[in-house]
Amino acid sequence: MHTHLSHSTIFLLLSFLLSANALANEIQSKAEKLSDETRKDAVGAEMQANNEQIVEQYNNTQSNQNDNESVRYEFCGELGWLNNNYCYLNYGVDATAITINNWFKHEGGDNLTPATTKGRLRFGWEPRSGDFSELDFRFRIRVKLPALEDRVELLLSDDEDDVRQQAVKAARSSQLRGRDQTVLAVQFKNSATDKLSYRVGFGRGSQVYTRARFSDQHSFTGASSFRYFAETNYYSGDKLGFEANAEYGFVFDSSSTFELGNSFRFRNKSSDWIWRHEFRYLRLGDDDTSYLFTASVNGASKPSYQKQQMFVSLRYKRKILREWLFLEIEPFVLWLREEDFRASPGIAIRTEIHFST
């Protein structure tokens, strides 16, 4: 693990995964009590090495059991080492989500729809001129709870924001982000379709925070759209803050689109505005590949409205080996004020794992 990854980040992530593993072990011990005939049917089921069929197998198993019965996943040991590890991760997290959802089941509520999880893990090495040791680990796990009518979500992430952020670690805003950006939060709405959401949790170096956000989008034509949000937040250390974000997108055809994004953030602690302007062009290729060109400029309002960094990159991404495994290669050039805007070329090489239930 990279030395810059804080202890609290590691602790929160490992706590989540270890709790999922502990629950999975308990489920497995109960599953061993089931009949030999049922066990043979589950273990002997033909499993293919891809995510869709693994999910289908799990859903079939889950649908045949009552809420008080155990989820069986012994077949995870029959898939080969790569799929085995993915299977245990996927269902360990999912079993935890199901247990949490069961806590909130009540008469008259949705007691049939299972909880769902969606997440990704990303491991990367991002060397650039002057710094060849930059490693990056990013993660995001979201849990929806149908027992609460999908009005509540649990979030475990390395970033308090839930919109796209610059992937290269060296280019992420240092004014707002410290070394520890792990977020553990609960997000809720008055209804699943409400445009106003609320969040309470921990973030930005284990600060306690709360926020209220209004978000909406409009389609001008079939090809263009406008998305925006505005929020008020309060952190125990950073105090009161505001943020506004607006994005315009245009779809050229089924394989290409571009977006223009602008964001402004204010923190009472430093009494300055932090801004970002960004252009993105996405092109989908054949064989599950994509190309993303990004150009952005970041800055602050103090001591004057001036840029702090500029960034351009071209990211190549493709699916490899499995439906849930991706490889990213992203050459980039970064200009930082603290480095007198000397061009710093680099390349990011990442592996990304997606999982969902």
Wavefront OBJ file of the C-alpha trace (Angstrom):
o trace
v 0.000 0.000 0.000
v 1.316 3.382 -0.849
v 2.816 5.232 2.072
v 0.569 8.234 1.435
v -2.578 6.137 1.942
v -3.582 6.990 5.522
v -4.158 4.490 8.273
v -7.786 5.485 8.650
v -8.449 4.791 4.957
v -6.975 1.314 5.288
v -8.833 0.721 8.547
v -12.263 1.667 7.178
v -11.896 -0.392 4.008
v -10.509 -3.450 5.786
v -13.212 -3.186 8.448
v -15.876 -3.290 5.763
v -14.325 -6.232 3.933
v -13.516 -8.154 7.116
v -17.059 -7.741 8.390
v -18.313 -9.026 5.037
v -15.937 -11.988 5.276
v -16.991 -12.752 8.853
v -20.631 -12.724 7.855
v -19.850 -14.894 4.843
v -18.153 -17.472 7.100
v -21.180 -17.575 9.347
v -23.447 -18.049 6.339
v -21.234 -20.849 5.047
v -21.329 -22.695 8.377
v -25.106 -22.603 8.338
v -25.185 -23.690 4.711
v -23.242 -26.848 5.596
v -26.277 -28.063 7.537
v -28.364 -28.260 4.391
v -29.045 -31.637 2.855
v -26.383 -33.458 0.799
v -28.688 -33.560 -2.174
v -29.155 -29.788 -2.199
v -25.416 -29.295 -1.703
v -24.576 -31.462 -4.700
v -27.015 -29.563 -6.883
v -25.395 -26.249 -5.945
v -21.784 -27.386 -6.194
v -22.369 -29.356 -9.353
v -24.070 -26.512 -11.192
v -22.124 -25.525 -14.282
v -20.495 -22.130 -13.703
v -18.971 -20.071 -16.518
v -16.142 -17.615 -15.899
v -17.998 -14.360 -16.353
v -19.842 -11.942 -14.126
v -23.304 -12.224 -15.664
v -23.545 -15.966 -15.110
v -22.148 -15.711 -11.584
v -24.826 -13.143 -10.729
v -27.496 -15.320 -12.331
v -26.399 -18.314 -10.248
v -26.583 -16.258 -7.071
v -29.986 -14.791 -7.893
v -31.382 -18.272 -8.599
v -30.045 -19.497 -5.278
v -31.393 -16.481 -3.404
v -34.869 -16.646 -4.950
v -35.380 -20.198 -3.708
v -34.813 -19.304 -0.068
v -36.844 -17.534 2.560
v -35.574 -14.437 4.376
v -34.592 -16.511 7.389
v -32.574 -19.041 5.397
v -28.907 -18.829 4.473
v -27.437 -17.669 1.188
v -25.375 -20.472 -0.347
v -22.206 -19.715 -2.195
v -20.117 -22.896 -1.970
v -19.819 -22.821 -5.773
v -17.342 -19.946 -5.388
v -14.696 -22.618 -4.817
v -15.410 -24.245 -8.178
v -14.624 -21.383 -10.546
v -10.842 -21.122 -10.728
v -8.590 -18.842 -8.693
v -9.453 -15.536 -10.432
v -13.208 -16.032 -10.376
v -13.067 -17.506 -6.870
v -11.590 -14.328 -5.404
v -14.073 -12.161 -7.280
v -16.969 -14.390 -6.221
v -16.072 -14.242 -2.522
v -15.647 -10.456 -2.695
v -18.927 -9.961 -4.531
v -21.029 -12.132 -2.268
v -19.279 -11.147 0.929
v -20.241 -7.527 0.302
v -23.703 -8.550 -0.888
v -24.389 -10.696 2.182
v -23.540 -7.708 4.386
v -25.940 -5.514 2.389
v -28.733 -8.099 2.714
v -28.241 -8.271 6.474
v -28.374 -4.480 6.834
v -31.515 -4.345 4.690
v -33.144 -7.009 6.878
v -32.746 -4.742 9.900
v -35.249 -2.301 8.381
v -37.901 -4.701 7.111
v -41.344 -3.957 8.496
v -44.955 -4.813 7.903
v -46.314 -3.031 4.852
v -42.848 -2.385 3.406
v -40.966 -4.001 0.529
v -39.855 -7.259 2.133
v -39.249 -9.174 -1.120
v -36.773 -7.094 -3.126
v -33.189 -7.855 -2.018
v -30.640 -5.143 -1.274
v -28.327 -4.262 -4.143
v -24.679 -3.261 -4.163
v -22.608 -1.549 -6.804
v -18.929 -0.764 -6.573
v -15.462 -0.656 -8.028
v -11.895 -1.102 -6.861
v -9.026 0.534 -8.734
v -5.298 -0.084 -8.344
v -2.865 2.138 -10.216
v 0.723 3.207 -10.710
v 1.040 6.792 -11.983
v 4.707 7.729 -12.549
v 5.552 11.174 -13.931
v 8.700 13.219 -14.327
v 10.062 13.969 -10.882
v 7.927 11.329 -9.145
v 8.072 7.672 -10.145
v 6.637 6.293 -6.883
v 3.054 7.576 -7.081
v 0.635 4.735 -6.375
v -3.124 5.134 -6.177
v -5.916 3.029 -4.743
v -9.506 4.134 -5.217
v -12.751 2.492 -4.262
v -16.493 3.128 -4.174
v -19.250 0.937 -2.764
v -22.938 1.951 -2.760
v -25.711 -0.048 -1.107
v -29.418 0.490 -1.810
v -31.959 -0.589 0.794
v -35.375 -1.471 -0.717
v -36.779 -2.047 2.801
v -36.607 1.755 3.094
v -38.134 2.221 -0.385
v -34.722 3.022 -1.922
v -34.727 6.309 -0.046
v -31.532 5.443 1.837
v -28.102 4.528 0.486
v -24.910 3.549 2.272
v -21.685 4.904 0.774
v -18.077 3.811 1.329
v -15.674 5.718 -0.897
v -12.294 7.389 -1.217
v -13.932 10.703 -2.185
v -16.804 12.647 -0.646
v -18.083 13.647 -4.072
v -20.252 11.364 -6.198
v -19.583 12.995 -9.578
v -16.686 12.208 -11.895
v -13.350 13.441 -10.593
v -9.942 13.554 -12.228
v -8.498 10.057 -12.061
v -4.805 10.973 -11.911
v -3.917 11.409 -8.255
v -1.329 14.137 -8.791
v -3.953 16.302 -10.536
v -6.610 16.140 -7.827
v -7.210 19.368 -5.936
v -4.901 19.644 -2.927
v -6.843 22.603 -1.482
v -9.889 20.498 -0.687
v -8.373 17.055 -0.311
v -5.879 15.847 2.246
v -4.210 12.471 2.291
v -7.198 10.832 3.960
v -10.395 11.251 1.944
v -12.230 8.100 2.960
v -15.971 8.611 3.267
v -18.399 6.526 5.282
v -21.857 8.036 4.987
v -25.605 7.527 4.825
v -27.541 9.317 2.091
v -31.310 9.617 2.153
v -34.237 11.266 0.348
v -37.890 11.835 1.122
v -38.689 9.655 -1.901
v -36.625 7.678 -4.396
v -37.284 10.266 -7.135
v -36.756 13.368 -4.979
v -34.233 15.854 -6.354
v -33.166 16.924 -2.871
v -30.882 14.534 -0.982
v -29.215 14.622 2.428
v -26.036 12.989 3.684
v -24.499 12.434 7.117
v -21.186 10.725 7.733
v -17.408 10.989 8.014
v -15.037 12.444 5.409
v -12.006 14.667 4.693
v -9.716 13.254 7.344
v -12.465 11.681 9.515
v -14.346 14.941 9.971
v -18.024 14.600 10.833
v -20.056 16.232 8.079
v -23.568 16.750 6.769
v -24.830 18.123 3.490
v -27.993 18.942 1.554
v -27.882 18.783 -2.261
v -30.382 19.683 -4.977
v -29.690 18.106 -8.378
v -31.588 18.073 -11.652
v -31.103 17.688 -15.401
v -32.786 18.960 -18.554
v -32.736 17.709 -22.134
v -32.758 20.425 -24.784
v -32.851 18.024 -27.720
v -32.450 14.316 -28.149
v -28.680 14.826 -28.301
v -27.922 17.547 -25.726
v -28.520 17.744 -21.996
v -27.708 19.960 -19.046
v -27.038 18.611 -15.535
v -26.406 20.599 -12.399
v -26.423 20.487 -8.628
v -25.991 22.910 -5.758
v -25.256 21.969 -2.171
v -24.608 23.306 1.301
v -22.356 21.343 3.628
v -20.828 21.589 7.078
v -17.644 19.835 8.215
v -16.521 19.775 11.828
v -13.069 21.049 10.803
v -13.663 22.945 7.542
v -16.874 24.552 8.808
v -19.562 25.822 6.416
v -19.184 25.222 2.694
v -21.013 25.592 -0.617
v -20.652 23.950 -4.008
v -22.193 24.432 -7.446
v -21.588 22.183 -10.443
v -22.939 22.362 -14.016
v -22.293 20.081 -16.994
v -23.402 20.338 -20.598
v -23.256 17.198 -22.740
v -23.782 16.561 -26.421
v -24.044 13.124 -28.065
v -22.755 13.056 -31.652
v -23.735 9.434 -32.303
v -23.904 6.084 -30.556
v -20.131 5.989 -30.087
v -19.019 9.561 -29.310
v -19.960 12.386 -26.965
v -18.409 15.424 -25.317
v -19.019 17.281 -22.043
v -18.190 20.707 -20.655
v -18.055 20.931 -16.870
v -17.683 23.788 -14.402
v -17.569 23.636 -10.619
v -17.113 26.148 -7.798
v -16.513 25.286 -4.137
v -16.297 27.499 -1.073
v -14.918 26.680 2.372
v -15.450 28.955 5.349
v -12.151 27.762 6.860
v -10.073 29.388 4.126
v -12.685 31.851 2.820
v -11.849 31.241 -0.815
v -13.474 29.748 -3.883
v -11.907 26.750 -5.600
v -12.914 26.400 -9.250
v -12.529 23.883 -12.052
v -13.247 24.014 -15.792
v -13.064 20.802 -17.791
v -13.602 19.440 -21.282
v -14.076 15.711 -21.960
v -14.493 13.825 -25.238
v -15.426 10.133 -25.120
v -15.132 7.737 -28.035
v -16.260 4.109 -27.859
v -14.291 1.669 -29.946
v -14.726 -1.953 -30.920
v -14.013 -4.925 -28.668
v -15.107 -3.221 -25.418
v -12.609 -0.368 -25.671
v -13.014 3.353 -25.046
v -10.920 6.517 -25.394
v -11.380 9.558 -23.164
v -9.618 12.859 -23.849
v -9.606 15.275 -20.904
v -8.392 18.864 -20.630
v -8.893 20.835 -17.423
v -7.730 23.866 -15.509
v -8.051 24.354 -11.732
v -7.606 27.447 -9.625
v -8.554 29.460 -6.559
v -9.864 32.942 -5.799
v -7.003 33.866 -3.432
v -4.795 35.827 -3.601
v -6.533 36.480 -6.933
v -8.549 34.532 -9.479
v -5.652 32.526 -10.871
v -4.994 29.010 -12.095
v -3.161 26.504 -9.910
v -2.784 23.678 -12.404
v -3.481 22.563 -15.981
v -3.931 19.002 -17.136
v -4.417 17.048 -20.390
v -4.667 13.286 -20.825
v -5.859 10.522 -23.144
v -7.195 7.445 -21.372
v -7.432 4.072 -23.090
v -9.683 1.553 -21.339
v -10.678 -1.958 -22.260
v -12.182 -5.066 -20.768
v -9.704 -7.906 -20.234
v -10.070 -11.587 -19.321
v -13.438 -11.143 -17.572
v -16.592 -9.031 -17.868
v -15.757 -7.287 -14.600
v -12.029 -6.642 -15.095
v -10.681 -3.553 -16.883
v -7.270 -2.208 -17.852
v -6.575 1.531 -18.173
v -3.554 3.227 -19.731
v -3.532 7.029 -19.528
v -0.606 9.156 -20.744
v -0.889 12.710 -19.393
v 0.862 16.048 -18.989
v 0.485 18.103 -15.801
v 1.445 21.725 -15.133
v 1.488 22.869 -11.469
v 1.973 26.389 -10.108
v 4.066 24.991 -7.269
v 6.419 23.612 -9.950
v 6.444 26.914 -11.897
v 4.184 25.347 -14.530
v 6.939 23.134 -15.903
v 5.438 20.415 -18.089
v 5.459 17.098 -16.204
v 4.618 14.183 -18.528
v 3.559 10.859 -17.075
v 1.541 7.719 -17.613
v -1.047 5.993 -15.433
v -1.481 2.226 -15.557
v -4.497 0.883 -13.668
v -6.525 -2.247 -13.064
v -10.190 -1.776 -12.182
v -12.648 -4.316 -10.763
v -16.402 -3.718 -11.048
v -18.980 -5.634 -9.044
v -22.738 -5.416 -8.604
v -25.687 -7.535 -7.499
l 1 2 3 4 5 6 7 8 9 10 11 12 13 14 15 16 17 18 19 20 21 22 23 24 25 26 27 28 29 30 31 32 33 34 35 36 37 38 39 40 41 42 43 44 45 46 47 48 49 50 51 52 53 54 55 56 57 58 59 60 61 62 63 64 65 66 67 68 69 70 71 72 73 74 75 76 77 78 79 80 81 82 83 84 85 86 87 88 89 90 91 92 93 94 95 96 97 98 99 100 101 102 103 104 105 106 107 108 109 110 111 112 113 114 115 116 117 118 119 120 121 122 123 124 125 126 127 128 129 130 131 132 133 134 135 136 137 138 139 140 141 142 143 144 145 146 147 148 149 150 151 152 153 154 155 156 157 158 159 160 161 162 163 164 165 166 167 168 169 170 171 172 173 174 175 176 177 178 179 180 181 182 183 184 185 186 187 188 189 190 191 192 193 194 195 196 197 198 199 200 201 202 203 204 205 206 207 208 209 210 211 212 213 214 215 216 217 218 219 220 221 222 223 224 225 226 227 228 229 230 231 232 233 234 235 236 237 238 239 240 241 242 243 244 245 246 247 248 249 250 251 252 253 254 255 256 257 258 259 260 261 262 263 264 265 266 267 268 269 270 271 272 273 274 275 276 277 278 279 280 281 282 283 284 285 286 287 288 289 290 291 292 293 294 295 296 297 298 299 300 301 302 303 304 305 306 307 308 309 310 311 312 313 314 315 316 317 318 319 320 321 322 323 324 325 326 327 328 329 330 331 332 333 334 335 336 337 338 339 340 341 342 343 344 345 346 347 348 349 350 351 352 353 354 355 356 357
